Amino acid sequence: MHFAVIAAGEGSRLKAESVTLPKPLVEINKVPIIERLFSVAINNKAESISCIINEEFKEVHEFLKNKKFKVPFNLIVKSTPSSLHSFLALKPFLENKSFCLTTVDTVFAEEEFRNFISEAESRKEYDGLLAVTDFIDDEKPLCADVDENFRILKFEDNAENLKFATGGVYYFSKNIFNEMEAAVNNGTMRLRNFLKLLIERNYNIHAYKFSKIVDVDHYSDIKTAEEFLNSSIIK
């Protein structure tokens, strides 16, 4: 598995709630969320790790400069206009292989992630496998409509009449890069809009259900994530 993290956002909602640390360094159970993602990747046999951070978060750059990895580590320091532009910046490290991509603010159970990777790697016919959850606690969710085989039929920007929301964990084949550069050049500005485009172009994208995924956008999400990870039984 090759692993990549998009950590180039500004974390504006956390800033507005007086969280002074850059989002990648916000701690869940005393571990920075970006550190936890790297540990999960290594624990699940990542062959390489790639990451993009923005130019404004100097603390994150310093933190990553001082880290030692057991696998090749690729770091891009670049401020981009959107999540899709950040994804495209990672292309040189990912374009010839299947890979797992996450956003930096996603918190999930590692055992479920391990099962997700196993499923993704066994499904060579998929262009993508996306983590979804019926725990929807986001003011701007990207919700997925799925068929009986969990193939994604469409995405919607709200939870009305849809059961599952995406959780910031994706496994893609290299095929999706056939569409990305053209999409950016045509003005597509967000990863969620690129996902919608892939469905419109009839790419074979499926969903994989996690019991719960917490998107750390607000101060209260830190406690929610910690309680979830500390629970003895994942429901």
C-alpha positions as CSV (number, residue, x, y, z in Angstrom):
1,M,0.0,0.0,0.0
2,H,1.2,3.5,-0.9
3,F,-0.3,6.1,1.5
4,A,-0.9,9.9,1.0
5,V,-2.3,12.6,3.2
6,I,-3.8,16.0,2.3
7,A,-3.0,18.4,5.1
8,A,-3.0,21.7,3.2
9,G,-6.2,23.3,4.5
10,E,-6.3,26.3,6.8
11,G,-8.4,24.8,9.7
12,S,-10.4,27.9,9.8
13,R,-13.2,26.5,12.0
14,L,-10.8,25.3,14.7
15,K,-9.1,28.7,14.5
16,A,-12.4,30.5,15.1
17,E,-12.9,28.4,18.2
18,S,-9.5,29.5,19.6
19,V,-7.5,26.4,18.8
20,T,-4.0,27.7,18.3
21,L,-2.3,24.6,16.9
22,P,-2.5,24.0,13.2
23,K,-5.0,21.3,12.5
24,P,-2.4,18.5,11.6
25,L,-0.9,19.0,15.1
26,V,-4.1,18.9,17.1
27,E,-3.9,16.1,19.5
28,I,-6.2,13.1,19.9
29,N,-5.3,11.2,23.0
30,K,-2.1,13.3,23.2
31,V,-1.0,12.2,19.6
32,P,-1.1,14.7,16.7
33,I,-3.7,13.6,14.2
34,I,-1.2,13.6,11.4
35,E,1.2,11.4,13.5
36,R,-1.7,9.0,14.1
37,L,-2.3,8.6,10.4
38,F,1.3,7.9,9.7
39,S,1.4,5.3,12.5
40,V,-1.7,3.6,11.1
41,A,-0.1,3.6,7.6
42,I,3.1,2.0,8.9
43,N,1.2,-0.5,11.0
44,N,-0.6,-1.5,7.8
45,K,2.5,-2.1,5.7
46,A,2.7,1.2,3.8
47,E,5.4,1.1,1.2
48,S,5.7,4.9,1.0
49,I,4.1,8.0,2.6
50,S,3.4,11.2,0.8
51,C,2.0,14.4,2.3
52,I,1.1,17.9,1.2
53,I,1.0,20.8,3.8
54,N,0.5,24.5,3.2
55,E,3.2,27.1,3.4
56,E,1.6,29.0,6.3
57,F,1.9,26.2,9.0
58,K,5.6,26.5,9.8
59,E,5.1,24.3,12.9
60,V,3.9,21.4,10.8
61,H,6.9,21.7,8.5
62,E,9.3,21.7,11.4
63,F,7.5,18.7,12.9
64,L,7.7,16.7,9.7
65,K,11.3,17.7,9.0
66,N,12.4,16.1,12.2
67,K,10.5,12.8,11.8
68,K,12.2,9.6,10.8
69,F,10.3,7.2,8.6
70,K,11.0,3.5,7.9
71,V,9.7,4.0,4.4
72,P,10.3,6.6,1.7
73,F,8.6,9.9,2.7
74,N,7.7,12.6,0.2
75,L,6.7,16.0,1.5
76,I,5.2,18.9,-0.5
77,V,5.0,22.3,1.1
78,K,2.6,24.3,-1.1
79,S,-0.5,26.4,-0.6
80,T,-3.1,25.4,-3.0
81,P,-6.5,26.9,-3.9
82,S,-8.5,23.7,-3.2
83,S,-8.3,20.1,-2.0
84,L,-8.3,18.8,-5.6
85,H,-5.3,21.0,-6.4
86,S,-3.5,19.5,-3.4
87,F,-4.4,16.0,-4.6
88,L,-3.0,16.8,-8.1
89,A,0.3,18.0,-6.5
90,L,0.7,14.5,-5.0
91,K,0.4,12.9,-8.5
92,P,4.1,12.4,-9.2
93,F,4.4,10.1,-6.2
94,L,1.1,8.2,-6.9
95,E,0.3,8.1,-10.6
96,N,1.7,4.6,-11.4
97,K,0.2,2.7,-8.6
98,S,-2.9,2.1,-6.5
99,F,-2.9,4.0,-3.3
100,C,-4.7,5.1,-0.2
101,L,-5.4,8.8,0.3
102,T,-6.8,10.5,3.5
103,T,-7.6,13.9,4.6
104,V,-5.6,14.9,7.7
105,D,-8.7,15.4,10.0
106,T,-10.2,11.9,9.7
107,V,-10.3,9.7,12.8
108,F,-11.3,6.1,12.5
109,A,-10.7,2.7,14.1
110,E,-7.5,1.1,12.9
111,E,-9.0,-2.4,12.7
112,E,-11.7,-1.1,10.3
113,F,-9.0,0.7,8.3
114,R,-7.1,-2.6,8.0
115,N,-10.2,-4.4,6.7
116,F,-10.8,-1.5,4.3
117,I,-7.3,-1.9,2.8
118,S,-7.7,-5.6,2.5
119,E,-11.0,-5.2,0.7
120,A,-9.6,-2.5,-1.6
121,E,-6.5,-4.6,-2.5
122,S,-8.6,-7.6,-3.4
123,R,-10.9,-5.6,-5.7
124,K,-8.7,-5.0,-8.7
125,E,-11.8,-4.2,-10.8
126,Y,-12.6,-1.1,-8.7
127,D,-11.4,2.4,-9.7
128,G,-12.0,3.5,-6.1
129,L,-13.2,2.3,-2.7
130,L,-14.4,5.0,-0.4
131,A,-14.9,4.8,3.4
132,V,-18.4,5.8,4.4
133,T,-20.3,6.0,7.7
134,D,-23.8,6.5,8.9
135,F,-22.5,8.7,11.7
136,I,-23.1,12.0,10.0
137,D,-22.0,14.9,12.2
138,D,-20.8,17.5,9.7
139,E,-22.6,20.7,8.5
140,K,-21.2,20.0,5.0
141,P,-21.3,16.3,4.5
142,L,-20.7,14.6,1.1
143,C,-23.3,11.8,1.1
144,A,-23.3,8.8,-1.1
145,D,-26.2,6.9,-2.7
146,V,-25.3,3.2,-3.1
147,D,-26.9,0.2,-4.8
148,E,-27.3,-3.3,-3.3
149,N,-23.6,-4.0,-4.0
150,F,-22.5,-0.8,-2.5
151,R,-21.5,0.7,-5.8
152,I,-21.8,4.5,-5.6
153,L,-24.5,5.8,-7.9
154,K,-24.3,9.5,-7.0
155,F,-23.0,12.0,-4.4
156,E,-25.1,14.7,-2.8
157,D,-23.9,17.7,-0.6
158,N,-26.5,17.0,2.1
159,A,-27.8,14.1,4.1
160,E,-31.4,14.3,3.1
161,N,-32.7,10.9,2.1
162,L,-29.2,9.4,2.1
163,K,-27.8,7.1,4.8
164,F,-24.0,7.4,4.3
165,A,-21.5,10.2,4.3
166,T,-17.9,9.9,3.0
167,G,-15.2,9.9,5.7
168,G,-12.1,11.2,4.2
169,V,-10.5,7.8,3.5
170,Y,-10.1,6.7,-0.2
171,Y,-8.4,3.9,-2.1
172,F,-7.9,4.7,-5.8
173,S,-6.5,2.9,-8.8
174,K,-4.1,4.9,-11.0
175,N,-7.0,5.2,-13.6
176,I,-8.4,8.2,-11.8
177,F,-5.5,10.4,-12.9
178,N,-6.8,10.1,-16.5
179,E,-9.4,12.7,-15.5
180,M,-7.7,14.8,-12.8
181,E,-5.6,17.3,-14.7
182,A,-8.3,18.1,-17.2
183,A,-10.8,18.5,-14.4
184,V,-8.5,21.1,-12.7
185,N,-7.9,22.9,-16.0
186,N,-11.6,23.1,-16.5
187,G,-12.1,24.7,-13.1
188,T,-13.0,21.8,-10.8
189,M,-12.0,23.2,-7.4
190,R,-12.7,20.5,-4.7
191,L,-12.1,16.8,-4.2
192,R,-15.8,16.2,-3.7
193,N,-16.6,17.7,-7.1
194,F,-14.0,15.5,-8.7
195,L,-15.6,12.4,-7.1
196,K,-18.9,13.5,-8.6
197,L,-17.2,13.7,-12.0
198,L,-15.8,10.2,-11.7
199,I,-19.4,8.9,-11.1
200,E,-20.6,10.9,-14.1
201,R,-17.9,9.3,-16.2
202,N,-19.0,5.9,-15.0
203,Y,-15.9,5.0,-13.1
204,N,-16.3,1.9,-10.9
205,I,-16.4,3.5,-7.4
206,H,-17.7,1.5,-4.4
207,A,-18.3,2.4,-0.7
208,Y,-17.1,0.5,2.3
209,K,-18.9,1.0,5.6
210,F,-17.0,2.1,8.8
211,S,-18.9,2.0,12.1
212,K,-17.9,5.6,12.8
213,I,-15.6,8.2,11.4
214,V,-15.0,11.6,13.1
215,D,-14.1,14.6,11.0
216,V,-12.1,17.0,13.3
217,D,-13.4,20.4,12.2
218,H,-14.5,21.8,15.6
219,Y,-13.1,21.8,19.1
220,S,-15.9,19.5,20.3
221,D,-14.9,16.9,17.6
222,I,-11.6,16.3,19.6
223,K,-13.6,14.9,22.5
224,T,-15.9,13.0,20.3
225,A,-12.9,11.4,18.5
226,E,-11.2,10.5,21.8
227,E,-14.3,9.0,23.3
228,F,-14.7,6.9,20.1
229,L,-11.1,5.6,20.1
230,N,-11.2,4.9,23.8
231,S,-14.4,2.9,23.7
232,S,-13.9,-0.7,24.4
233,I,-16.6,-1.8,21.9
234,I,-16.8,-0.1,18.5
235,K,-20.5,0.0,17.6
